[in-house]
Amino acid sequence: MDPKVSLAVATLAFVGTHLLMSHPLRDALVARLRYRGFLGLYSLVALTTLVWMIVTWRAAESSPLWVAPIWWWPFASAIMLFASILLVGSLIRNPALPGAYPTEIPPPHGVFAITRHPMNTSFMLWALVHISISGSARNLIVASGVFALALFGSIGQDRKKKRLIGEPWRQWQARTSFIPFAALLQGRIGWRAANPGWIALAGGLVFWALATSYHAPLVSPLGDLLSS
């Protein structure tokens, strides 16, 4: 099988099993396996398909259809810093976590005042930035898969939480926004509430710096290529 086709199949398996097990199959699996058993199976499937993606990604090398110009890289890096802050901030008092705030959800604060889905938004930004930087086949396959998983995962999460939590989640949806900054611009949330806090800012900066340093060996030969 062509390596790019293998990567596409692996990516489809990773995204598809995540969405299926998180939403339409979740209740039946929890009823049969209990919650801990479901988490174990979910983690095993996620890890297996992720490893499959990594292995096939390494084998699917290809020349990019486009490479972003040098002037775009600082903007892409700034977007990734913002995405990193969203990602770290999403781990702090997240009402979407299992068992969190079953009866009443506090007013949106921090990254949740920016978007109701800060973690998935960070993944979508990651995907869009990487697509903009390089148009290689393997990059397009993986980034498109991650974007689809984050987008449809967010939609599914809203439906699932509305069903499981009920009115508190409906109120949370009414006070927050799916699209970043929409609730702030519409006046549903005050701008002071959107302060991410020092943990999200510091943690996001550290995460962004580590990821940037990891990418540095890739950027150097790219610059040589563009200047030749």
N, C-alpha and C positions, 0 to 999 in steps of 0.2 A: 504494500500500500504506500502511496506517495506520502512523504513525511508531513506535508501540509494538510492532507486529508486526515491523517492520524491525529494531528493536533486539533483539527476542527471537531473530530469525533470525541476526543478527550475533553475539549472545552464544553461541548454540548452535554456530555455526561456530567461534568462538574456543575454546570449551571442548572441542568434539568433536574438532577437529583436533589440539589439544594431547594429549588422551588417546589418540587413535588412533596418532599418530606417536610418542608416547613409549612405547607398549606393544605392541599387537598388530601394528602395521605396522613397528615399529622395525627388527627384524632383517632383514626383506626389503629395506627402504630402505637400510640400511647396506651390505648385500651388493651391492646394485646401484650405489649412488652413492659408496661408501666413506664413511668417517666424516666427513671434512671436507665432502663433498658433502651428506651428510645434515644436518649442522649448518647449512649454508647454506640448504637448502630449509626446514628447520624454522624458522629465524629469519625467512625471507621470509614464510612462511605466518603465523607468529605476529604479525609486524609488520602485515601486510595486514589480518588479521582484527581486530587491536587498533584500527587506524585506523578500520576500518568500524564497530566498536563506538562509538568516540568520536564519530564523525560522526552516527550514528543516535541516540546518547544525547542530544546537543545538540538534536536535532529532536523528541525525545519528551517535551516538557515536559508535566507534568500536576499537578493538585492532589493533595497527599498524603492518604491515608486516615486517617493519624494522624501526630502530631508529638510527640516525647518531651517530657515536662514539664521545666521548667528544672532541677529538683533532680537529674534523671538525668544531665545533661551532665557534671558533674565525675566521676561514676563511669565514664561512657563514655570520657572523656578518660584516666582512669587505666588502663583496659583497653587503650586504644590505646598508651599509653606502654609497657606490658608487651609488647604485640605488637611494638612497634618494637624493643625490646631483643632479643626472640626473632629478629626479622628480621636485625638486624645480627650477632648472635651466630651465626646459622646460616652465615655466610660464613667463619667461622674454624674451620679443621680439620674440615671437614664430610666424614665418611666416605662420604657418598652421591655426592660429586662423581666424575666419570669418572677412573679410574686411582688414586683415593685408597685407600691401605691395601689392596692386593690380597690380602695373605696374613694380616695380623693387624691388627685394629682396637683402638686403645688403649681403656682403660676410659672410660666416658662421663663427660664433664666439662662444666661451663658449662651453656649452654642445652640441650645434648644430654642432660644428667642430668634436665632438666625434662620434655622430650619428645623422642622420636626424630625428630620432624619439626617442628623449630622454625619453619622458613620457611613451610611449609604451614599450620601452626597459627596463625601470625601473619595469614595471609590469611583463614583461617576466622574468627578473632576480628574482623578488619576487617569482614568481611561481616555477622556477627551484630550488631556495634555499629551499623553503618550501617542495617541493617534496623530495629533498635530505635529509631533516631533519627527516621527518616522513612519513611512508608509510601507514598511516591509510586511509581507504576507503574514508571518507569524505574529507580528505586533498587532496587526489589524484583527486577527482572529481572537487573540487573547483579550485585547482591550475591549472589543465589541462584546465578548462574552461577559466580562466583568461589568460593563455598563448595563447590559440587559439584566444581569442578576441583581444589581443594585436598584435599578429602576423598578422592575416588577416585584422585587422583594419588598420595597417600600410600599408599593400599592397593596400587596398582599398583607403586609404587617398592619396597615390601617384597618383593613377588613377584619383580620383575625382579632386584633385587640378590641375593635368595636363589638365583636361578638362575645369575646371572653370577659371584657371589663365592663362594657356597656356605657352608661351615661358619663362616667368620668372621662373615658377616652373620647366620647363625642364632644365634650366640653374642651378637652385638650386640643382636638382637631380644630375647633372653632377659634381657639386663641392663638394657634400656631399656623405655620404655612409649610407646604411641601417645597415650594420654590424658595431658595435662599433670599432673605431680606424682604419678602413680599409682605408678611405680617407687620414688619416694622414700617415699611413705606405706606401701608394702608392705615397705620395708626392703631392697630390692634394691640401692639406691644410698644412700650416706651423704649427709646434707644438706650437708656441706661441699663436696661435689663440684658442687653446684648453683650455686656462685658464678659469675655470668656473666662476671666479669672487667671490667676498666676499659674495654677497647675496646668491648665490647658495651653497657655501661652508658652511656658517654659518647656513643658513636655513636648509640645508640637515643634518648638524650635530645635530641641535636641533630636527628635525623630527626623525632622527635615534635614538637619546637618549630617546625621549618619547616612541617610539615604543619598544625599548629595555627594558625600565623600565616596560612597560605594559606586556611584555613577561616574565619578571623575575619570577612571581609566577608560571609560567608553567615550567620554567627551573629547579627550585629547586627540585620539586618532581621527575622530570625526572632523575636528577643526583642521587637522592636517589635510584631510581629504578635500574639504571645501576650499582651502586656500591654494590647492595645487592646480 
